[in-house]
Structures are given as structure tokens and as C-alpha cells.
């Protein structure tokens, strides 16, 4: 970046901030659109921000942008000091009763017996002090660990274009003007304006409370808000507000959430209140009874005792009743046991932020776990498949199929995907151990097929070049309807000499919409009942081996099927008119191995009386196979098959 460029960014800073303020007013879509159009639309905004619509910002301008417009970090509430946490411990009702009782006992004890009367009161105060110090110290340590863990959890990778290169950066490194890639399922990391899109739908309920998904486009509503989620489609957008200047950052800075009490704290408070009330009632009754005896009965043994001394003795007995009634060792016992529990749980990689919260965790009787990435490693690998009617049992070497057939398969893998496969990270330290595997960005299932295509099996195919040539998200370019868990499949419409549809998804669903299959020479053959039964058998075989079964198919010359402009066709019309009579060209089995410690962890939970359930959207046979491997689905257990429409 030249000195002139730096000066240009400095000079434009005020204009940029003024425009961003005008186009990023909350709940003001018509006014925001009006101001955006007045500034020259999206192209005018990009020119002002110095962002290329294809290459993004210059890498050399990142530091300057961060200093001028802020970083993408959200404000966090200031943490409490140890002294504040120590003082907060005295909000506990049990401690308050004990302290009052201890002070009264101390005063009366010293008055009644100066030599030893202070012992009981001091002992109770010492117990209260130990409870407060242990609780405050534990909460301070856990708060430190929790903030470190939260920072690591928030540090997700975001896909951006900088200096013409596609790369992943931590979310906190985003700066104003960054060109960001957004796929279905991604959280929006900052406020932005859409540059290019394809069927984008956004869930804005986190900000607006409205449950309906919002269609986004460059004409009617190009604005994206941080904290929301992309539920369908893809897009590239330019960042216009980051960190505390974004809509979510502004809202978060105004929110202060009161920490709710745990069930254990509520029970202890109720018990303390009950003991205090009963103890005070008993003490008051004792005091009244003793005074009535003195005043109205006045037996012989009280003749020589004055009313004042008798009242003092009655009061001491009443205080003694209260002190005896309140278990001064209970808070200390609870605190020590909970502190010990948190240490044990931390050893099992379970961080408890607040001491009493581990009691809530201890009440768990059921665990519902996702499969992919939780029980399994989420490192997908294509291990078996049928490609152009040719069986492949290892997917390592190129197959003896025609050029047309392998070209169709590779084109489908490359275009029918939103994932990216990047080179393995390189370490500057020669002694540092790094993961030598390629880095996967996006859907792991799609990435498994991309890795297959880029391997020797696919003759090291350049899948990125194929996708770039398809011109997704550009005016008049190809269309992409990403994979969704509701449909369990995805579709792309690729524009060449004529339009061609590529389709990929759950094998049992895709197979029902196919009427032909591709043979070894690349020709299309009718999908007879016998051949359909064969594919169903293969699907069942893969599922029984705990393999995720994915089918790939295509349909040529779809522009002759519908009269609609395919560059503007909707997903609903595509599903109704085009996703049928397709030709299946591949059926792949993808392995995702269990994590090493899953079987032991499930067994430990079951021995502790915790019921473990696995929740997944996979084929029911695959789900059962994985559940059996993990020890979840055993003899006498059951599964529930829920259909979501």
C-alpha cells in the first residue's frame, strides 16, 4: 500500500463513518436503502471503502482500518475483583444469620464470662470467614478460566477475500471493508451489505424476535446484521460495522444479565429462612415464658434475682437456642464439597464457572448428544463407492471409466459444494508438531468428496478452478441451492452451452428422484427395478457399516424443461420441476470414525444412571450402526424415528 493510499483512507474516514451511520440505522430499512442508493448503491459503497468486489481489501490496509474503525471484538462486562466476590458471599442468608448470632453470642459471652465467653462467637465467625474466602477464591479462579475459555470459543474462523486470496481468519481480525463469504448455517460476524448472493435467507430472530426467515437480495434488502444466522443460500458481503459499533455490539453493551440462583442455593436459602424463623420463634417463646415465670409466679429460687438479671439470662438462653438451631458447619461443608467437585470435574474437561453450579450438573439424568463431531471425529473420508456403474472398494487409484464419465463426476463434486479444502498449515518452528492433513472449511461431508477429487483418484483435479468458472453468485451466472438439514440434499444449476443440474444428498432420497444411471462409458441407462433394488442394497450395506451414504446425480438441458429464467428460478420451482428424472452417476460411502474415548464415556454415564441418547439426521441404519459402536443402542434399548417436515 502506497503513502497515497494510506492518506486516501485517512481522508475518507469521516465520509465512511457518516455513510455507515446513515445506512445502518436499526429497524429503518427504507431509509437505509434510500441512503445507500444516494451513495451510488453497493458499487458506490465498495468504492468508498476501497473494497474490490472480487478480490476484497488490500492486506496492507488491515492495520490502518483497525485503527480507524475499530476491531471486531464485542464489549464484555468488567469482571469482579476478589474483594467484590468476597463481599458478595455475605448475601447468603445462612451466613447472615450465623454472623448475627455470632455477634450477639460474642457480646453476651464476654459480658457474662470475660475469660472464655468469646470462644463460641469467635468460632462461628471464623467458620463464616473460611466459607467466604474459599467461595470467593474458587469463583475468582473459575471466572478467570471461564473468560479464557469463552475467548477461545468465540475465536471462530471466518472466510474472507483479501488481496485476491481466499483465506480463513479469526473473527476478531475482521475489519471494516472486508469481503466475507457466507454459507448456510454460518453466523454473521459483523454488520454488512450484500455484494453477491444466491438464495440467501437470514434468521434475524436473535435481534428482532420475529420467527420468519428473511429473504435477502441486493435490491430490496441487502443489509446483514451481526448476531443473525444464514439458514439458506450463499453470499459475499462487505463489512460496514464491526465490534461495538455493530448492531449486536450496541445491544450487548446495554445488556446486564443478573445471575440466577442455582437449585442448591435456593434450597439453602429456604432452609436458612426456615431455621431462622423457627429458631427466633422458639427463642422468643422461651424468653416470654421465663419472664412470665419471674413476673407472675416468682418461685423461691428467683426471689433473690432481679428482673434485669433474669431478663438477661432469658435473652442469653434465647440466643443460645438460635445459635444451636443454625448449623454453622453446613455452609463450610457445602463449600468444601462443591470446591472438591469442581476440581474433579475440571480434570474431566468440564469447567464450572460458579461454585454452586456443579450441583445443577450433578442432577443430570439424561444426555442428548449430536453424532457428527461430538461422538465422531468429524473427519470424513470417502472409503467406498460406485462410480459410473463401477464398484470401488478403496477409492485410492483412478478408475477405468470413460473421460466423459469421470468429467461429469468431478464437475458435480466441484460445483455441488460450498466447502473449501486449503493446504495444511505450515509451522515456522521445526520442532512444533502440526496437523499434516489439509484444512477443511465448511461442510465436512462435501470436503471429503473434494479431497477425493483432488487426490490421485481424481488425477489431482483443480476443483477450485471448476467452481470459479461456474460464476456462482454473479449476474447471469450459475445458481446454487445449498444443502439443508430439512431437505437433506443440495442442487446447483451450472450454465455452460446449455444449463445442467447437479444434485447431491442422502442416497435413499436422491435415488427416488432418479430415472436413469450413468454407465462406465458415460452413457445414460434406464434405472430398471432390478438396478434400483441393487442400489438400495448397496445403500443398506454402507449404512450397516456405519458409512454415510451420499448419492450424486445430474440432469442435462434443463433449460428446455422450464420457461422460467434459470438465473432467477426459485428453490421451490427447482424442487418441483427439475429435481426429478435425474441420472445417478455416483454413490459414495463416507466414514466418520468414533472418537477414542466415546465408548468409555458412554459406559461411565450409563453406570452412573444417566440415559444417553444420540440425535442425528443420518440414515436410520447408519445411525443405529454408530449407536451400537458407541454402546448407546444395546439390547433392550430403543430408537425413535422422527420425521421433520
VEXDRENPA-581968 format. One record per residue (C-alpha): y, z, x; residue number from 0. Coordinates in steps of 0.2 Angstrom, whole numbers, plus 5000, padded with zeros to 4 digits. Layout:
R north   up east resi
R     Y    Z    X  NUM
...
***
This chain:
R north   up east resi
R  5000 5000 5000    0
R  5017 4995 5007    1
R  5033 5005 5008    2
R  5040 4994 4994    3
R  5025 4998 4983    4
R  5027 5017 4985    5
R  5046 5015 4982    6
R  5042 5005 4966    7
R  5030 5018 4960    8
R  5043 5032 4963    9
R  5057 5022 4955   10
R  5046 5018 4939   11
R  5040 5036 4937   12
R  5054 5041 4925   13
R  5051 5025 4915   14
R  5032 5028 4915   15
R  5034 5046 4909   16
R  5046 5041 4895   17
R  5034 5027 4889   18
R  5019 5038 4889   19
R  5028 5051 4879   20
R  5033 5038 4866   21
R  5015 5031 4864   22
R  5005 5047 4865   23
R  5013 5057 4851   24
R  4999 5067 4841   25
R  4995 5061 4824   26
R  5008 5047 4825   27
R  4998 5031 4826   28
R  5010 5019 4818   29
R  5025 5025 4828   30
R  5014 5024 4844   31
R  5009 5006 4840   32
R  5027 5002 4837   33
R  5032 5009 4854   34
R  5018 5001 4863   35
R  5022 4983 4856   36
R  5040 4986 4861   37
R  5035 4989 4879   38
R  5025 4972 4879   39
R  5008 4978 4872   40
R  4994 4983 4883   41
R  4999 4970 4896   42
R  5016 4977 4897   43
R  5009 4994 4899   44
R  4997 4989 4913   45
R  5011 4980 4922   46
R  5022 4996 4922   47
R  5008 5007 4928   48
R  5003 4995 4942   49
R  4985 4993 4935   50
R  4976 4976 4936   51
R  4965 4974 4920   52
R  4950 4968 4930   53
R  4952 4977 4947   54
R  4961 4994 4942   55
R  4973 5003 4953   56
R  4975 5001 4972   57
R  4965 5015 4980   58
R  4980 5019 4992   59
R  4991 5024 4977   60
R  4980 5038 4971   61
R  4988 5052 4981   62
R  5006 5046 4975   63
R  5000 5045 4957   64
R  4993 5063 4958   65
R  5009 5070 4965   66
R  5020 5061 4952   67
R  5010 5063 4936   68
R  4998 5077 4939   69
R  4979 5079 4942   70
R  4966 5078 4928   71
R  4962 5097 4928   72
R  4964 5107 4912   73
R  4973 5124 4912   74
R  4962 5139 4912   75
R  4966 5156 4906   76
R  4971 5168 4920   77
R  4956 5179 4925   78
R  4957 5198 4923   79
R  4959 5209 4938   80
R  4946 5223 4942   81
R  4959 5236 4936   82
R  4961 5227 4919   83
R  4942 5226 4917   84
R  4941 5244 4921   85
R  4954 5249 4908   86
R  4945 5238 4895   87
R  4929 5248 4897   88
R  4938 5263 4889   89
R  4939 5253 4872   90
R  4921 5258 4869   91
R  4920 5271 4855   92
R  4906 5281 4863   93
R  4916 5283 4879   94
R  4932 5288 4869   95
R  4923 5302 4860   96
R  4915 5308 4876   97
R  4931 5309 4885   98
R  4940 5318 4871   99
R  4925 5330 4870  100
R  4925 5332 4889  101
R  4944 5336 4890  102
R  4943 5349 4876  103
R  4927 5357 4884  104
R  4936 5357 4901  105
R  4951 5366 4894  106
R  4942 5379 4884  107
R  4929 5381 4898  108
R  4942 5385 4911  109
R  4951 5397 4898  110
R  4935 5406 4894  111
R  4927 5406 4911  112
R  4938 5400 4925  113
R  4924 5402 4938  114
R  4911 5390 4931  115
R  4919 5384 4914  116
R  4924 5367 4921  117
R  4907 5361 4926  118
R  4902 5354 4909  119
R  4918 5345 4906  120
R  4919 5338 4924  121
R  4900 5332 4922  122
R  4904 5322 4907  123
R  4920 5314 4914  124
R  4910 5309 4930  125
R  4897 5301 4919  126
R  4911 5291 4910  127
R  4919 5286 4926  128
R  4902 5279 4933  129
R  4899 5269 4917  130
R  4917 5262 4918  131
R  4916 5257 4937  132
R  4898 5249 4935  133
R  4903 5239 4920  134
R  4919 5233 4927  135
R  4912 5229 4944  136
R  4897 5219 4936  137
R  4909 5210 4924  138
R  4921 5205 4938  139
R  4906 5198 4949  140
R  4899 5189 4934  141
R  4916 5182 4929  142
R  4918 5175 4947  143
R  4901 5167 4947  144
R  4904 5160 4929  145
R  4920 5152 4934  146
R  4912 5144 4949  147
R  4898 5138 4938  148
R  4910 5131 4925  149
R  4919 5122 4938  150
R  4903 5114 4944  151
R  4898 5110 4926  152
R  4915 5102 4922  153
R  4914 5091 4938  154
R  4905 5076 4930  155
R  4906 5059 4937  156
R  4917 5046 4928  157
R  4915 5027 4931  158
R  4931 5018 4936  159
R  4938 5002 4944  160
R  4948 5004 4960  161
R  4954 4991 4972  162
R  4942 4979 4963  163
R  4926 4990 4966  164
R  4916 4999 4953  165
R  4913 5017 4958  166
R  4910 5034 4951  167
R  4922 5048 4954  168
R  4923 5067 4949  169
R  4933 5069 4933  170
R  4946 5079 4941  171
R  4950 5064 4953  172
R  4956 5053 4938  173
R  4975 5049 4940  174
R  4987 5040 4928  175
R  4984 5021 4928  176
R  4965 5022 4932  177
R  4955 5009 4924  178
R  4940 5019 4916  179
R  4923 5012 4910  180
R  4917 5020 4894  181
R  4900 5018 4886  182
R  4892 5026 4870  183
R  4889 5044 4872  184
R  4902 5047 4885  185
R  4916 5060 4883  186
R  4933 5053 4885  187
R  4940 5062 4901  188
R  4959 5059 4898  189
R  4971 5050 4885  190
R  4971 5031 4887  191
R  4974 5014 4880  192
R  4960 5001 4877  193
R  4961 4986 4889  194
R  4944 4978 4883  195
R  4931 4984 4871  196
R  4916 4979 4861  197
R  4911 4988 4845  198
R  4919 5004 4850  199
R  4918 5019 4839  200
R  4925 5036 4843  201
R  4921 5053 4836  202
R  4938 5062 4835  203
R  4932 5077 4825  204
R  4935 5089 4841  205
R  4954 5085 4839  206
R  4956 5081 4820  207
R  4942 5089 4811  208
R  4938 5073 4802  209
R  4919 5069 4802  210
R  4920 5050 4801  211
R  4919 5039 4817  212
R  4935 5029 4820  213
R  4934 5010 4825  214
R  4945 5007 4840  215
R  4952 4990 4845  216
R  4967 4983 4855  217
R  4977 4978 4839  218
R  4975 4992 4826  219
R  4971 5007 4836  220
R  4970 5006 4855  221
R  4973 5024 4858  222
R  4959 5036 4865  223
R  4961 5054 4866  224
R  4953 5066 4878  225
R  4940 5078 4872  226
R  4933 5065 4860  227
R  4916 5056 4861  228
R  4912 5037 4861  229
R  4897 5036 4848  230
R  4895 5017 4849  231
R  4901 5002 4859  232
R  4909 5000 4876  233
R  4926 4999 4883  234
R  4938 4999 4898  235
R  4954 5009 4896  236
R  4969 5014 4906  237
R  4973 5032 4908  238
R  4990 5036 4902  239
R  4990 5056 4902  240
R  4979 5067 4912  241
R  4975 5086 4913  242
R  4988 5097 4905  243
R  4998 5083 4899  244
R  4984 5075 4889  245
R  4982 5080 4870  246
R  4966 5091 4874  247
R  4975 5099 4888  248
R  4990 5103 4877  249
R  4979 5111 4864  250
R  4969 5120 4876  251
R  4984 5128 4884  252
R  4989 5135 4867  253
R  4972 5142 4863  254
R  4966 5160 4867  255
R  4950 5165 4861  256
R  4945 5183 4858  257
R  4929 5188 4865  258
R  4917 5193 4851  259
R  4906 5208 4852  260
R  4888 5207 4855  261
R  4875 5214 4843  262
R  4872 5228 4856  263
R  4890 5233 4857  264
R  4892 5233 4838  265
R  4876 5244 4836  266
R  4883 5256 4849  267
R  4900 5257 4841  268
R  4892 5260 4824  269
R  4881 5274 4832  270
R  4896 5282 4841  271
R  4906 5282 4825  272
R  4892 5290 4815  273
R  4888 5303 4828  274
R  4907 5307 4830  275
R  4909 5309 4811  276
R  4893 5319 4809  277
R  4897 5330 4824  278
R  4915 5333 4819  279
R  4909 5337 4801  280
R  4897 5349 4807  281
R  4909 5357 4819  282
R  4922 5358 4805  283
R  4909 5366 4794  284
R  4904 5379 4807  285
R  4922 5383 4811  286
R  4926 5386 4792  287
R  4910 5396 4790  288
R  4914 5408 4804  289
R  4932 5410 4799  290
R  4926 5414 4781  291
R  4914 5427 4788  292
R  4928 5435 4798  293
R  4941 5435 4784  294
R  4931 5438 4768  295
R  4916 5448 4774  296
R  4921 5455 4791  297
R  4905 5463 4796  298
R  4904 5478 4808  299
R  4901 5468 4824  300
R  4918 5459 4820  301
R  4928 5474 4817  302
R  4935 5475 4835  303
R  4938 5456 4836  304
R  4955 5450 4832  305
R  4957 5434 4821  306
R  4964 5424 4835  307
R  4949 5428 4847  308
R  4937 5424 4833  309
R  4945 5408 4829  310
R  4945 5403 4847  311
R  4926 5407 4848  312
R  4923 5397 4832  313
R  4933 5382 4839  314
R  4923 5383 4856  315
R  4906 5383 4846  316
R  4913 5368 4836  317
R  4917 5358 4852  318
R  4900 5363 4859  319
R  4892 5355 4843  320
R  4902 5339 4846  321
R  4898 5338 4864  322
R  4879 5341 4861  323
R  4879 5328 4847  324
R  4886 5314 4858  325
R  4873 5308 4871  326
R  4884 5307 4886  327
R  4869 5299 4896  328
R  4867 5285 4884  329
R  4881 5273 4890  330
R  4876 5276 4908  331
R  4858 5272 4904  332
R  4863 5257 4894  333
R  4875 5250 4908  334
R  4862 5253 4922  335
R  4848 5244 4912  336
R  4859 5230 4907  337
R  4865 5228 4925  338
R  4847 5228 4931  339
R  4843 5215 4918  340
R  4857 5203 4923  341
R  4851 5204 4941  342
R  4834 5199 4936  343
R  4840 5185 4925  344
R  4851 5179 4939  345
R  4836 5177 4950  346
R  4829 5166 4937  347
R  4844 5155 4937  348
R  4851 5162 4921  349
R  4869 5168 4924  350
R  4875 5181 4911  351
R  4894 5182 4911  352
R  4897 5198 4901  353
R  4885 5213 4904  354
R  4880 5217 4886  355
R  4877 5198 4883  356
R  4859 5199 4891  357
R  4854 5209 4876  358
R  4858 5194 4865  359
R  4847 5183 4876  360
R  4833 5196 4875  361
R  4832 5194 4856  362
R  4827 5175 4858  363
R  4811 5172 4849  364
R  4812 5153 4848  365
R  4817 5139 4861  366
R  4820 5121 4856  367
R  4821 5110 4871  368
R  4825 5092 4874  369
R  4812 5082 4883  370
R  4821 5069 4894  371
R  4830 5078 4908  372
R  4825 5095 4903  373
R  4806 5096 4903  374
R  4805 5080 4913  375
R  4814 5074 4929  376
R  4824 5060 4920  377
R  4820 5049 4935  378
R  4812 5034 4925  379
R  4801 5021 4934  380
R  4793 5006 4927  381
R  4774 5008 4931  382
R  4765 4996 4920  383
R  4770 4981 4909  384
R  4765 4965 4900  385
R  4777 4951 4906  386
R  4776 4933 4898  387
R  4759 4937 4892  388
R  4753 4943 4909  389
R  4747 4961 4912  390
R  4755 4970 4927  391
R  4747 4987 4932  392
R  4758 4992 4946  393
R  4775 4982 4944  394
R  4777 4980 4963  395
R  4774 4962 4968  396
R  4781 4946 4959  397
R  4770 4939 4945  398
R  4763 4922 4944  399
R  4773 4916 4930  400
R  4785 4902 4927  401
R  4803 4901 4934  402
R  4809 4900 4916  403
R  4799 4915 4910  404
R  4805 4926 4925  405
R  4823 4920 4922  406
R  4823 4925 4904  407
R  4816 4942 4908  408
R  4828 4945 4922  409
R  4843 4939 4911  410
R  4838 4951 4897  411
R  4836 4966 4909  412
R  4853 4962 4917  413
R  4863 4959 4901  414
R  4855 4970 4889  415
R  4860 4986 4898  416
R  4875 4997 4901  417
R  4868 5006 4916  418
R  4873 5003 4934  419
R  4862 5006 4950  420
R  4873 5010 4965  421
R  4867 5011 4983  422
R  4860 5028 4989  423
R  4874 5039 4996  424
R  4876 5040 5014  425
R  4879 5056 5024  426
R  4891 5057 5038  427
R  4881 5072 5045  428
R  4865 5065 5053  429
R  4856 5082 5050  430
R  4860 5083 5032  431
R  4846 5079 5020  432
R  4851 5067 5007  433
R  4843 5058 4992  434
R  4837 5041 4998  435
R  4835 5035 4981  436
R  4848 5023 4973  437
R  4861 5032 4962  438
R  4859 5029 4944  439
R  4875 5028 4932  440
R  4871 5028 4914  441
R  4856 5027 4904  442
R  4841 5031 4914  443
R  4828 5020 4905  444
R  4839 5005 4907  445
R  4842 5009 4925  446
R  4823 5009 4928  447
R  4822 4991 4922  448
R  4837 4987 4933  449
R  4829 4994 4948  450
R  4813 4984 4944  451
R  4823 4968 4943  452
R  4832 4972 4960  453
R  4816 4976 4969  454
R  4803 4964 4977  455
R  4795 4962 4959  456
R  4811 4953 4953  457
R  4815 4945 4970  458
R  4829 4957 4973  459
R  4839 4949 4958  460
R  4858 4951 4958  461
R  4859 4959 4940  462
R  4877 4964 4943  463
R  4882 4946 4945  464
R  4872 4941 4929  465
R  4882 4954 4919  466
R  4898 4949 4927  467
R  4895 4930 4922  468
R  4892 4936 4904  469
R  4910 4941 4902  470
R  4907 4956 4891  471
R  4922 4964 4883  472
R  4933 4949 4887  473
R  4942 4937 4874  474
R  4929 4925 4868  475
R  4915 4932 4880  476
R  4898 4939 4876  477
R  4895 4954 4864  478
R  4886 4970 4867  479
R  4880 4982 4854  480
R  4874 4997 4865  481
R  4858 5007 4862  482
R  4860 5021 4850  483
R  4848 5035 4846  484
R  4849 5031 4827  485
R  4844 5013 4829  486
R  4833 5016 4845  487
R  4837 4998 4851  488
R  4852 4988 4858  489
R  4857 4970 4856  490
R  4868 4958 4867  491
R  4874 4941 4862  492
R  4876 4930 4878  493
R  4887 4915 4877  494
R  4881 4900 4888  495
R  4879 4882 4882  496
R  4874 4890 4866  497
R  4873 4908 4860  498
R  4857 4918 4864  499
R  4852 4935 4858  500
R  4844 4948 4870  501
R  4836 4963 4862  502
R  4828 4979 4869  503
R  4822 4995 4861  504
R  4807 5006 4855  505
R  4792 4995 4856  506
R  4785 4999 4839  507
R  4801 4995 4830  508
R  4805 4979 4840  509
R  4788 4972 4838  510
R  4790 4972 4819  511
R  4805 4961 4820  512
R  4796 4948 4832  513
R  4788 4932 4825  514
R  4783 4925 4842  515
R  4779 4929 4860  516
R  4783 4921 4877  517
R  4768 4914 4886  518
R  4766 4913 4905  519
R  4774 4895 4906  520
R  4789 4901 4897  521
R  4785 4893 4880  522
R  4785 4902 4864  523
R  4769 4905 4854  524
R  4767 4912 4836  525
R  4763 4930 4835  526
R  4747 4930 4826  527
R  4739 4945 4818  528
R  4727 4947 4832  529
R  4741 4946 4845  530
R  4751 4958 4836  531
R  4736 4970 4835  532
R  4734 4968 4854  533
R  4752 4973 4857  534
R  4750 4988 4846  535
R  4735 4993 4855  536
R  4745 4992 4872  537
R  4759 5002 4864  538
R  4747 5016 4859  539
R  4739 5015 4876  540
R  4755 5018 4885  541
R  4760 5032 4873  542
R  4744 5041 4876  543
R  4748 5041 4895  544
R  4765 5049 4891  545
R  4774 5032 4895  546
R  4790 5027 4886  547
R  4786 5010 4879  548
R  4800 4998 4878  549
R  4800 4980 4872  550
R  4811 4966 4877  551
R  4814 4950 4867  552
R  4826 4936 4864  553
R  4831 4923 4851  554
R  4839 4907 4856  555
R  4853 4896 4847  556
R  4858 4910 4836  557
R  4875 4901 4833  558
R  4865 4889 4821  559
R  4859 4904 4811  560
R  4876 4911 4805  561
R  4893 4903 4801  562
R  4902 4919 4807  563
R  4911 4918 4824  564
R  4899 4926 4835  565
R  4913 4933 4846  566
R  4918 4944 4831  567
R  4902 4947 4822  568
R  4899 4965 4817  569
R  4884 4976 4821  570
R  4878 4976 4803  571
R  4878 4957 4801  572
R  4869 4956 4818  573
R  4856 4968 4812  574
R  4854 4959 4795  575
R  4854 4941 4801  576
R  4850 4939 4819  577
R  4838 4954 4824  578
R  4823 4945 4816  579
R  4811 4931 4820  580
R  4813 4936 4839  581
R  4802 4931 4853  582
R  4795 4946 4863  583
R  4794 4942 4882  584
R  4790 4959 4889  585
R  4783 4976 4885  586
R  4785 4989 4899  587
R  4778 5007 4901  588
R  4791 5019 4909  589
R  4785 5035 4917  590
R  4796 5051 4917  591
R  4786 5065 4926  592
R  4787 5083 4921  593
R  4797 5095 4931  594
R  4786 5105 4943  595
R  4790 5122 4935  596
R  4789 5117 4917  597
R  4771 5121 4914  598
R  4773 5139 4921  599
R  4789 5142 4912  600
R  4782 5137 4895  601
R  4767 5148 4898  602
R  4778 5163 4903  603
R  4788 5160 4887  604
R  4773 5160 4876  605
R  4766 5176 4884  606
R  4782 5184 4880  607
R  4780 5179 4862  608
R  4793 5166 4862  609
R  4789 5150 4852  610
R  4793 5134 4862  611
R  4797 5118 4853  612
R  4801 5101 4860  613
R  4813 5089 4852  614
R  4813 5071 4856  615
R  4817 5054 4849  616
R  4802 5046 4858  617
R  4787 5038 4850  618
R  4776 5051 4842  619
R  4761 5048 4853  620
R  4772 5049 4869  621
R  4780 5065 4863  622
R  4763 5073 4859  623
R  4756 5067 4877  624
R  4771 5075 4885  625
R  4770 5091 4875  626
R  4751 5093 4879  627
R  4755 5091 4898  628
R  4769 5104 4896  629
R  4757 5116 4887  630
R  4768 5116 4871  631
R  4756 5106 4860  632
R  4740 5116 4861  633
R  4725 5119 4849  634
R  4732 5127 4833  635
R  4750 5122 4836  636
R  4758 5108 4826  637
R  4772 5095 4826  638
R  4785 5089 4814  639
R  4789 5071 4812  640
R  4807 5070 4806  641
R  4814 5053 4801  642
R  4833 5051 4803  643
R  4842 5038 4793  644
***
